[in-house]
Amino acid sequence: MMDALRFVPPAGTPLGLADVLCSVAQALTRADTLQRFKEDVRMRAGVRYCDFVSTGRAALTLALLALKTLDGGGRDEVVIPSYTCFSVPSSVVKAGLKVRLADVDPMTLDFAPGALERLDGSRVLAVVATNLYGLPSDLPSITRWARERGVYVVDDAAQCLGGSIGGRPSGTWGDVGLYSFDKGKNVTSIDGGVLVTSSERVAEAITEQVRVLPSCTMVESATHLAKLMVYAALLHPRGYWLPNSLPFLGLGTTAYRTDYPLAQYDAWMAPVGCRLFARLDAITAQRRANADRLNRMLPWGPKLESVPPRPGAEPAYLRFPVLVDPEYRDVVLAALRAHGIGATASYPTAISDVPELRGHLQSDDRETRGGRWPDAS
Ligand SMILES: Cc1ncc(COP(=O)(O)O)c(C=O)c1O
């Protein structure tokens, strides 16, 4: 019989009491952990430069602001997938740039074949690959398209830490890449974003942006520590039923917001992040093993389709995406939830249907499906 007080959360990093206690002790006694954490990330990614900021959204915003300062031509558009996390267009808007959508292929959840080629790239500053659900995007093709047009590439691996394509880690393909240490990610420090690059020029532009950011206050750090304790206590299936039964917490819901701060990373959170980051290989291996099992077990067919990784990709499987016939979607979700499995319908709409983006979507004459409001400027 199903245990009513057991619910598997849709996302999160397993974290024990020992992790929390060690991290709190280290946060109070050691000042150098952030430096070590940065070095660990830099070495693992194999990049020359790495910096930490408050969130993944802040990292994407700052990356775009940095690229904007490097551009002499006043290009002001950023190409993103037409279906992705709402944080991506919100970061573009927060950086004062315009969103240009490129179609997504539902069978890969990556840019559709020819979608980039169909765009007028003359005002495009950057293209953002979003490696959705930890399935690496086709960065070799995206990079080729961008290089031919002098467009910057942002390899947004907020969802794909631990993944790779063509033997190269996700996040390191572009002119600049990023990771997130948010609560729902493969490695968490409650909040946190990372910028990586091997370009001296881009690194300098990022440093200019990061240098002037406000640092975390004591109250914010104490709040992070308190959240960490609650997270460790309630993320386990034996505890998650509690927050899951409180709708006002809004768990698993997606909102479009641009009012997040651009700030420094909270050094108090470095010990827990660094500790979990050291387990990244084990975390990723477990996720891949779970995905293999589901791939073998699920009754694939026209009403339930899988999203196979791109050729040469090693996914991080932040989520295990499946395509369900719309007629059955709600039934399937309700059945999974009734069995204590935190499945979600993911992002509620395509980016073109986010009302707050009205006026920020850029389309052109040749692009017919780039936005719902072709008159937007
Ligand atoms: C693709 C992508 N980019 C950026 C972000 C923003 O990261 P954060 O939640 O740390 O702000 C997210 C968040 O999930 C994301 O999925």
The ligand as an SDF file (V2000), in Angstrom:
LIG
                    3D

 16 16  0  0  0  0  0  0  0  0999 V2000
   18.4980   27.1850  -18.2980 C   0  0  0  0  0  0  0  0  0  0  0  0
   18.5250   27.9820  -17.0440 C   0  0  0  0  0  0  0  0  0  0  0  0
   19.2500   29.1180  -16.9890 N   0  0  0  0  0  0  0  0  0  0  0  0
   19.2970   29.8830  -15.8810 C   0  0  0  0  0  0  0  0  0  0  0  0
   18.6180   29.5190  -14.7390 C   0  0  0  0  0  0  0  0  0  0  0  0
   18.6770   30.3850  -13.5160 C   0  0  0  0  0  0  0  0  0  0  0  0
   19.3190   29.7230  -12.4280 O   0  0  0  0  0  0  0  0  0  0  0  0
   18.9480   30.1280  -10.9250 P   0  0  0  0  0  0  0  0  0  0  0  0
   17.7290   29.3780  -10.5440 O   0  0  0  0  0  0  0  0  0  0  0  0
   20.1590   29.7060  -10.1370 O   0  0  0  0  0  0  0  0  0  0  0  0
   18.7690   31.5890  -10.8940 O   0  0  0  0  0  0  0  0  0  0  0  0
   17.8490   28.3600  -14.7380 C   0  0  0  0  0  0  0  0  0  0  0  0
   17.1070   27.9610  -13.5560 C   0  0  0  0  0  0  0  0  0  0  0  0
   16.5990   26.8880  -13.4200 O   0  0  0  0  0  0  0  0  0  0  0  0
   17.7980   27.5670  -15.9130 C   0  0  0  0  0  0  0  0  0  0  0  0
   17.0690   26.4450  -15.9640 O   0  0  0  0  0  0  0  0  0  0  0  0
  1  2  1  0
  2  3  1  0
  2 15  2  0
  3  4  2  0
  4  5  1  0
  5  6  1  0
  5 12  2  0
  6  7  1  0
  7  8  1  0
  8  9  2  0
  8 10  1  0
  8 11  1  0
 12 13  1  0
 12 15  1  0
 13 14  2  0
 15 16  1  0
M  END
$$$$
